[in-house]
Structure formats: C-alpha cells, structure tokens
Amino acid sequence: MNIEKIIAPIENDVERDRELKNKLCAIQIHYVNKKYKQAHERNPEEKFSTFFANNTAVIKELTDIYNYELDIKEDKEREKYITPIFEALDSIYTMNNDEERREELLQQRVLREFELIPTKKKFEENRGAKQENRVGLFEYEIEAKNCLDMKKFGFNEWDEFLKIHIPNFYKSGEKQLTPGVIRDSMEKLSELVLEKFPYISAVIGQSWLLSTPIAKRLGFKETDRIIPAPLTSMSTWAQFIDQEGNISKERLDKFIKTGEFPYKSVSAFISIEELLSRYLPKDKRGDVVLKDIRPGFISYKERLKKYRMEVEKVKGQYSNFLSDPTQTSEEFINSFKDVSVILEEIGLKSDVIELFRLAKKEQISFEQLREKYGYRFSEFDKKFEEEILKKDEREKAEQYIDKVIHIE
C-alpha cells in the first residue's frame, strides 16, 4: 500500500467520494492481506475470499448495490454476481506472492466491479431517503424499546429512544467542526425532539464516534457496552476520514503499526431532560410538555413482536400441516392466535389461507412456496407495512399522557 498516495489531500471536491472509496478500499485490502495468513493457519479450510467478505465492507457494499439495482431477493440469484468476484479474489491471492503487487491487483479487481455496475440510482435513492431524516450534523431514527440494556440506567422496558448517527463531517456542508457548529446542531436536535418526539426518553447512539472526546463534550454518557467494530460496515472504516474529507495520517499510521482501529465502538445516551436543559433555545424554555406512556398500554408494536415470534412457529409446523390430510389451511392458520388475529385486522387472512391451501394441494416445501409465490409474499409485505403505519399513527393519540417539566 502506497501510504503517501493514500494520505495525499484530495484537491477535487467533485471526485472526493470516489477517491475516498478507492483509498478506503486500499486500506481494507492491506488489512486483510496482512491478517489472512494468521487466519489461514488457524483454519486452513477458510478461503481468502471468505475472509475478505467477513473482514471488509467491500462485498457487503457490492451486495447492497446489486440488491437495489437488480431487485434481487433470492440468494441463488445474488450468487451469480458475487461468486465470480470470490473466484477472482482467490485466484489473485494464490497466484501472487509479492504482497504489494497482490494488493494492487486485488484493488483493481474490486474497483472494476464497482465500475461495471451500470447505475447506482436506486442504491443512492435509498441512501438519500435515509438522509431525509436529518437535523444539523445528525441523521436520526426511532429505536425499538428496551434497547442497549437501558434499564441499567433508570429507563423502563417501554421507553422509546431517538437514535442518532453522525455521518462523515466533510459531507455536512460546514467548513470546520467548531464548537459553534456542534452546539447549533444540538439546539436543532432539542427543538426537533420537543416538536416531533416528545415521547422519547433519551437520544442514543452506537458508534465509534461516541468514544471520541467530542461526544463527552456534547453531554453523552457511555454505557458499559463496548461493541466490536463491524468490519463489514463502511462507517467503521470511515474512522480514517478527517473533518477535511481526507485520510488522517495519524490514524492510519497507528492502524498500520498496531492493527487496531483508532476508536472503539460504544453505546451512549443523553436523557431528554438533559438534552433540553443543555440545548433548548432561550425563547422555548419554561414549562414544556413531554409525553409519557399510558400505564398498562400495549402498543401495536408489542403485539407485532408476538406475531413475528409466532410466524417462526408457523414455519416450524408447516411440514406437519402438509402431512396431515385432515387439517385445512384455515384450521392451520387459526391455530396460531396472534398471527390469525393480526392477519384478520389488516385484511390479509383470507389471502394467506388460500395460499396455504394451494401449497398443501401442491405439497411444496415452505422454501418452494416462497420461491414460487414470491410475488404474492411481496404484495402481502407491502400491504402489511401500509396497514401497520396507519395503525401506528392512530395509536399515538391513545398511548401517551402529558408530562409537564420546567426548563430553566
């Protein structure tokens, strides 16, 4: 790996994303090239391509792009595109003993694969949709209840949280990561919470960024949960990008010497009261109205958890249903109370019963059922999500009670 080339500043902003991808790719290839020898000694059966897929973000990134651009749903179809890449990586590794030349050829092969994809429109649209939920420097989403073992810190199992993610700073549009820029984003976040998410108990995050000094200055408290950095996530490798949008020499040097990433991935939180107390603008302070869960309320999301658990039981007992000539498809579905009730509520029960009737008539396995009638499952999934969103909106008016707090 040519370190001087990797750390050289990128002059052309238009080409910055592409250049950074190439440089991060080179860093990942260098990493696996060094680590695979030890892994192979421990497990001689493990191929280089498998190790590469499990220890870089490259294959996952390619797979995600293929999934969106080609609308791939089945593993067999996906393998048509991924298997040739694996074969090429293994061939390059075994045919080249010179490590520097090997890394160069591996990078050429991987980058060629990205260039061969005719368009990344759907993939970029999906990323864009995620970025619509953005305030200041942060992207955000509502996180499931009872996450990150938050009961240890005084939260209840029914509390809800707003999960934030801090994208690469160089994409924020700001020129410098100054205290003023950070405070402005935290103020916007506090206003967003008060306006749209007054029912959350805390803002949480799970990232290597939360182990940096800046997170502590923002008021976030680390939990005792340290998460191994997921090597298949591009955000892990983004640790090497500095606020100017270049590769940090200091972080890369340390990584090459020790083989360890600059930061550990941790979980951290700031309570809604602390957030508002620190950052709510002066003109919005005083008595503010938050929301608490109504005692004893069972949300539709909680019911869905039971539904999804029971769906697994449906799959487990499907073969018994096929072999029992006396049990009808309606009786089979009705034997799963949570599944039956929710399918009835969203208007899919009769369709599912009919599909299972056909499956029994044809005596096909559950996997064959998904494969043959995949379009029906897609229709079900779409209607399912639409109905759940409607129910979720209706419930919000019923499940909360007002809680007034005073912000000085």
C-alpha positions as CSV (number, residue, x, y, z in Angstrom):
1,M,0.0,0.0,0.0
2,N,1.4,3.4,-1.1
3,I,0.9,5.3,2.2
4,E,1.9,8.7,0.7
5,K,-0.7,8.3,-2.0
6,I,-3.4,7.3,0.5
7,I,-2.8,10.3,2.8
8,A,-2.3,12.8,-0.1
9,P,-5.0,15.6,0.1
10,I,-7.9,15.3,-2.4
11,E,-8.0,18.5,-4.4
12,N,-11.1,17.9,-6.5
13,D,-14.3,18.0,-4.4
14,V,-16.3,16.6,-7.2
15,E,-14.2,13.4,-7.2
16,R,-13.9,13.3,-3.4
17,D,-16.4,10.4,-2.7
18,R,-14.8,8.3,-5.5
19,E,-11.3,9.0,-4.3
20,L,-12.2,8.2,-0.7
21,K,-13.8,4.9,-1.7
22,N,-10.6,4.0,-3.6
23,K,-8.4,4.9,-0.6
24,L,-10.6,3.1,2.0
25,C,-10.7,0.1,-0.3
26,A,-6.8,0.1,-0.4
27,I,-6.7,0.2,3.4
28,Q,-9.1,-2.7,3.8
29,I,-7.2,-4.8,1.2
30,H,-4.0,-4.1,3.1
31,Y,-5.6,-5.1,6.3
32,V,-6.9,-8.5,5.1
33,N,-3.8,-9.2,3.1
34,K,-1.8,-9.0,6.4
35,K,-4.4,-10.8,8.6
36,Y,-5.3,-13.7,6.3
37,K,-2.1,-15.6,6.8
38,Q,-2.7,-15.9,10.5
39,A,-6.4,-16.8,9.9
40,H,-5.4,-19.5,7.4
41,E,-3.0,-21.1,9.9
42,R,-5.9,-21.3,12.4
43,N,-8.3,-22.6,9.8
44,P,-6.7,-24.0,6.6
45,E,-10.2,-24.5,5.1
46,E,-11.1,-20.8,5.1
47,K,-10.6,-19.3,1.6
48,F,-9.2,-15.8,1.2
49,S,-12.4,-14.6,-0.4
50,T,-14.5,-15.7,2.6
51,F,-12.0,-13.9,4.9
52,F,-12.2,-10.9,2.7
53,A,-16.0,-10.8,2.8
54,N,-16.1,-11.1,6.6
55,N,-13.4,-8.6,7.3
56,T,-14.1,-5.7,4.9
57,A,-17.1,-3.7,3.9
58,V,-16.4,-4.2,0.2
59,I,-18.5,-7.3,-0.5
60,K,-21.4,-6.0,1.6
61,E,-21.4,-2.7,-0.3
62,L,-21.4,-4.5,-3.6
63,T,-24.2,-6.9,-2.5
64,D,-26.3,-3.9,-1.3
65,I,-25.9,-2.2,-4.6
66,Y,-26.8,-5.3,-6.6
67,N,-29.8,-5.9,-4.3
68,Y,-31.2,-2.5,-5.0
69,E,-30.3,-2.0,-8.7
70,L,-31.4,-5.5,-9.8
71,D,-34.1,-6.0,-7.2
72,I,-32.5,-9.3,-6.0
73,K,-34.4,-11.2,-3.4
74,E,-33.0,-14.7,-3.5
75,D,-29.5,-15.9,-2.5
76,K,-29.2,-18.0,-5.7
77,E,-29.7,-15.0,-7.9
78,R,-27.3,-13.0,-5.8
79,E,-24.6,-15.7,-6.1
80,K,-24.5,-15.3,-9.9
81,Y,-22.9,-11.9,-9.3
82,I,-20.9,-12.5,-6.2
83,T,-19.4,-15.9,-6.9
84,P,-17.2,-14.7,-9.8
85,I,-15.8,-12.0,-7.6
86,F,-14.9,-14.6,-4.9
87,E,-13.2,-16.8,-7.5
88,A,-11.2,-13.8,-8.9
89,L,-10.0,-12.8,-5.3
90,D,-8.9,-16.3,-4.5
91,S,-7.1,-16.6,-7.8
92,I,-5.2,-13.3,-7.3
93,Y,-4.2,-14.2,-3.8
94,T,-2.8,-17.7,-4.7
95,M,-1.1,-16.6,-7.9
96,N,0.9,-13.6,-6.4
97,N,3.5,-14.0,-3.7
98,D,4.6,-10.3,-3.9
99,E,2.3,-8.6,-1.3
100,E,2.5,-5.2,-2.8
101,R,1.6,-6.5,-6.3
102,R,-1.1,-8.7,-4.8
103,E,-2.8,-5.7,-3.1
104,E,-2.6,-3.7,-6.3
105,L,-4.3,-6.5,-8.3
106,L,-6.9,-7.0,-5.6
107,Q,-7.8,-3.4,-5.6
108,Q,-8.0,-3.2,-9.4
109,R,-10.4,-6.2,-9.4
110,V,-12.7,-4.8,-6.7
111,L,-12.8,-1.2,-8.2
112,R,-13.5,-2.7,-11.6
113,E,-16.6,-4.4,-10.1
114,F,-17.9,-1.1,-8.8
115,E,-17.3,0.5,-12.3
116,L,-19.1,-2.3,-14.1
117,I,-22.4,-1.6,-12.4
118,P,-24.3,0.4,-15.0
119,T,-26.1,2.6,-12.5
120,K,-26.4,3.1,-8.7
121,K,-29.6,5.2,-8.9
122,K,-31.8,3.0,-6.7
123,F,-29.0,2.5,-4.2
124,E,-28.3,6.2,-4.0
125,E,-32.0,7.0,-3.7
126,N,-32.2,4.6,-0.8
127,R,-29.3,6.3,0.9
128,G,-30.9,9.7,0.1
129,A,-34.2,8.6,1.8
130,K,-32.3,7.8,4.9
131,Q,-30.6,11.2,4.9
132,E,-34.0,13.0,4.8
133,N,-34.3,12.3,8.5
134,R,-31.5,14.7,9.2
135,V,-31.1,17.6,11.7
136,G,-27.9,19.6,11.7
137,L,-25.0,17.2,11.7
138,F,-27.2,14.2,12.7
139,E,-29.3,11.6,11.0
140,Y,-31.9,10.0,13.2
141,E,-34.5,7.3,13.6
142,I,-36.8,5.9,16.2
143,E,-35.2,3.0,18.0
144,A,-37.1,0.0,19.4
145,K,-37.9,-0.2,23.1
146,N,-35.8,-1.9,25.6
147,C,-32.6,-1.4,23.6
148,L,-29.0,-1.3,24.7
149,D,-29.9,-2.7,28.1
150,M,-31.1,0.8,29.1
151,K,-32.9,-0.5,32.3
152,K,-29.5,-0.3,34.0
153,F,-29.6,3.4,33.7
154,G,-33.1,4.0,35.1
155,F,-35.1,3.6,32.0
156,N,-38.1,1.3,31.6
157,E,-38.7,-1.5,29.1
158,W,-41.5,0.5,27.4
159,D,-39.4,3.7,27.0
160,E,-38.6,4.7,23.4
161,F,-35.5,6.4,22.1
162,L,-34.3,8.6,19.2
163,K,-31.2,7.0,17.7
164,I,-28.8,9.4,16.0
165,H,-26.0,8.8,13.6
166,I,-23.2,11.3,12.7
167,P,-22.3,11.0,9.0
168,N,-18.9,11.9,7.7
169,F,-18.4,15.6,8.7
170,Y,-17.0,16.6,5.3
171,K,-20.5,15.9,3.8
172,S,-22.2,18.3,6.2
173,G,-21.7,21.4,4.2
174,E,-19.8,23.1,7.1
175,K,-16.2,24.2,6.6
176,Q,-15.0,23.5,10.1
177,L,-16.2,21.3,13.0
178,T,-16.2,24.2,15.5
179,P,-18.0,24.3,18.9
180,G,-20.5,26.7,17.4
181,V,-21.4,24.2,14.7
182,I,-21.8,21.4,17.2
183,R,-23.9,23.5,19.5
184,D,-26.1,24.6,16.7
185,S,-26.8,21.0,15.7
186,M,-27.6,20.1,19.3
187,E,-30.0,23.0,19.6
188,K,-31.8,21.9,16.4
189,L,-31.9,18.4,17.8
190,S,-33.5,19.6,21.0
191,E,-36.2,21.5,19.1
192,L,-36.9,18.5,16.9
193,V,-37.3,16.3,19.9
194,L,-39.7,18.7,21.6
195,E,-41.7,19.2,18.4
196,K,-41.9,15.7,16.9
197,F,-40.7,13.2,19.5
198,P,-41.8,14.4,23.0
199,Y,-42.5,10.8,23.9
200,I,-38.9,9.6,23.8
201,S,-36.9,9.1,27.0
202,A,-33.4,9.7,25.6
203,V,-31.3,10.2,22.5
204,I,-29.0,7.3,22.0
205,G,-26.2,6.3,19.6
206,Q,-24.0,3.4,18.9
207,S,-20.8,4.2,17.1
208,W,-17.1,4.7,17.3
209,L,-17.8,8.4,17.2
210,L,-19.3,8.2,20.7
211,S,-15.9,7.1,22.1
212,T,-14.3,10.3,21.0
213,P,-13.8,13.4,23.3
214,I,-16.4,15.3,21.3
215,A,-19.2,13.0,22.4
216,K,-18.5,13.6,26.1
217,R,-18.5,17.4,25.5
218,L,-21.9,17.0,24.0
219,G,-23.2,15.5,27.2
220,F,-23.5,11.9,26.1
221,K,-22.9,9.2,28.8
222,E,-21.3,6.0,27.8
223,T,-22.9,2.8,28.7
224,D,-20.8,-0.2,29.8
225,R,-21.4,-1.8,26.4
226,I,-18.5,-1.9,24.0
227,I,-19.4,-3.3,20.6
228,P,-16.7,-4.8,18.3
229,A,-16.5,-2.6,15.3
230,P,-18.3,-4.3,12.5
231,L,-15.7,-4.7,9.8
232,T,-18.4,-5.2,7.1
233,S,-19.8,-1.7,7.8
234,M,-18.3,1.2,5.8
235,S,-18.8,3.5,8.7
236,T,-16.2,1.6,10.7
237,W,-13.6,2.3,8.0
238,A,-14.7,5.9,7.8
239,Q,-12.7,6.4,11.1
240,F,-9.8,7.2,8.9
241,I,-11.5,10.2,7.2
242,D,-10.8,13.5,8.9
243,Q,-13.1,16.6,9.0
244,E,-11.5,17.9,5.8
245,G,-12.5,14.8,3.9
246,N,-9.0,13.3,3.6
247,I,-7.3,10.3,5.1
248,S,-5.8,11.0,8.5
249,K,-2.1,10.3,8.6
250,E,-2.0,9.9,12.4
251,R,-4.9,7.4,12.5
252,L,-3.6,5.4,9.5
253,D,-0.1,5.2,11.0
254,K,-1.4,3.9,14.3
255,F,-3.6,1.4,12.5
256,I,-0.7,0.0,10.4
257,K,1.6,-0.2,13.5
258,T,-0.9,-1.9,15.9
259,G,-3.6,-3.4,13.6
260,E,-6.2,-1.7,15.9
261,F,-8.7,0.9,14.9
262,P,-8.3,4.4,16.3
263,Y,-11.6,4.2,18.3
264,K,-13.8,1.6,19.9
265,S,-17.4,1.4,19.1
266,V,-19.5,2.2,22.1
267,S,-23.1,3.0,23.0
268,A,-24.0,6.3,24.7
269,F,-27.1,8.3,25.6
270,I,-28.3,11.7,26.7
271,S,-31.7,11.9,28.5
272,I,-34.4,14.1,27.0
273,E,-34.3,16.3,30.2
274,E,-30.6,16.7,29.9
275,L,-30.8,17.5,26.2
276,L,-33.4,20.1,26.7
277,S,-31.7,21.6,29.7
278,R,-28.4,22.0,27.9
279,Y,-29.6,23.0,24.4
280,L,-33.1,24.2,24.2
281,P,-33.1,27.8,22.9
282,K,-34.0,30.5,25.4
283,D,-37.2,31.5,23.7
284,K,-38.6,28.0,24.1
285,R,-37.7,27.4,27.7
286,G,-40.1,27.4,30.6
287,D,-42.9,24.8,31.1
288,V,-42.6,22.3,28.2
289,V,-45.0,19.4,27.5
290,L,-43.5,15.9,27.1
291,K,-45.3,12.6,26.7
292,D,-45.4,9.5,28.9
293,I,-46.7,6.0,28.0
294,R,-50.2,5.5,29.4
295,P,-49.8,2.8,32.2
296,G,-50.9,-0.6,31.0
297,F,-51.0,0.4,27.3
298,I,-50.0,-2.5,25.0
299,S,-48.9,-1.0,21.7
300,Y,-49.4,-2.5,18.3
301,K,-45.6,-2.8,18.0
302,E,-45.6,-5.0,21.1
303,R,-48.3,-7.2,19.6
304,L,-46.2,-7.4,16.4
305,K,-43.3,-8.9,18.4
306,K,-45.6,-11.7,19.4
307,Y,-46.8,-12.0,15.9
308,R,-43.3,-12.4,14.4
309,M,-42.4,-14.9,17.1
310,E,-45.4,-17.0,16.2
311,V,-44.6,-16.7,12.4
312,E,-41.5,-18.7,13.2
313,K,-43.7,-21.4,14.8
314,V,-45.8,-21.4,11.6
315,K,-42.6,-22.2,9.6
316,G,-41.7,-24.9,12.2
317,Q,-45.0,-26.7,12.0
318,Y,-45.5,-26.2,8.2
319,S,-44.3,-29.7,7.3
320,N,-46.7,-31.3,9.8
321,F,-49.5,-29.3,8.2
322,L,-48.6,-30.7,4.8
323,S,-48.5,-34.3,6.0
324,D,-51.8,-34.1,7.9
325,P,-54.7,-34.8,5.4
326,T,-57.4,-33.8,7.9
327,Q,-56.2,-30.3,8.7
328,T,-57.4,-27.4,6.5
329,S,-55.3,-24.3,5.8
330,E,-57.9,-22.3,7.7
331,E,-57.5,-24.5,10.8
332,F,-53.8,-24.3,10.5
333,I,-53.7,-20.5,10.5
334,N,-56.3,-20.3,13.2
335,S,-54.2,-22.5,15.5
336,F,-51.8,-19.5,15.8
337,K,-53.8,-16.9,17.7
338,D,-51.5,-13.9,17.3
339,V,-50.9,-14.5,13.6
340,S,-54.6,-15.1,12.9
341,V,-55.8,-12.0,14.7
342,I,-53.4,-9.6,13.1
343,L,-53.9,-11.0,9.6
344,E,-57.6,-10.6,10.1
345,E,-57.2,-7.0,11.3
346,I,-55.1,-5.9,8.3
347,G,-57.3,-7.8,5.8
348,L,-54.8,-10.5,4.7
349,K,-56.1,-13.6,6.4
350,S,-58.3,-15.0,3.6
351,D,-55.4,-14.5,1.1
352,V,-52.9,-16.3,3.3
353,I,-55.3,-19.1,3.9
354,E,-55.9,-19.5,0.2
355,L,-52.1,-19.5,-0.4
356,F,-51.6,-22.2,2.1
357,R,-54.4,-24.2,0.6
358,L,-52.6,-24.2,-2.8
359,A,-49.3,-25.1,-1.1
360,K,-50.9,-28.1,0.6
361,K,-52.5,-29.2,-2.7
362,E,-49.2,-29.0,-4.5
363,Q,-47.3,-30.4,-1.5
364,I,-44.4,-28.0,-1.7
365,S,-42.0,-27.0,1.0
366,F,-42.0,-23.6,2.7
367,E,-38.9,-22.6,0.7
368,Q,-40.6,-23.7,-2.6
369,L,-43.7,-21.8,-1.5
370,R,-41.7,-18.5,-1.1
371,E,-39.9,-19.1,-4.4
372,K,-43.0,-20.0,-6.4
373,Y,-45.3,-17.4,-5.0
374,G,-42.7,-14.7,-4.2
375,Y,-44.8,-12.1,-5.9
376,R,-47.7,-12.8,-3.5
377,F,-45.4,-12.5,-0.5
378,S,-44.2,-9.2,-1.8
379,E,-47.8,-8.0,-2.1
380,F,-48.5,-9.2,1.4
381,D,-45.4,-7.4,2.8
382,K,-46.4,-4.1,1.1
383,K,-49.9,-4.2,2.4
384,F,-48.7,-5.3,5.8
385,E,-46.4,-2.3,6.1
386,E,-49.0,0.1,4.9
387,E,-51.6,-1.1,7.4
388,I,-49.1,-1.1,10.3
389,L,-48.1,2.5,9.6
390,K,-51.8,3.5,9.7
391,K,-52.4,1.7,13.0
392,D,-49.2,3.2,14.4
393,E,-50.4,6.7,13.7
394,R,-53.9,6.0,15.2
395,E,-52.3,4.6,18.3
396,K,-50.1,7.6,19.0
397,A,-53.1,9.7,20.1
398,E,-54.2,7.0,22.6
399,Q,-51.0,5.7,24.2
400,Y,-49.5,8.8,25.7
401,I,-50.4,11.2,28.5
402,D,-48.9,14.7,29.0
403,K,-46.0,15.3,31.3
404,V,-45.0,18.9,32.1
405,I,-41.5,19.7,33.0
406,H,-39.8,23.1,33.6
407,I,-36.7,24.0,31.7
408,E,-34.8,27.0,33.3
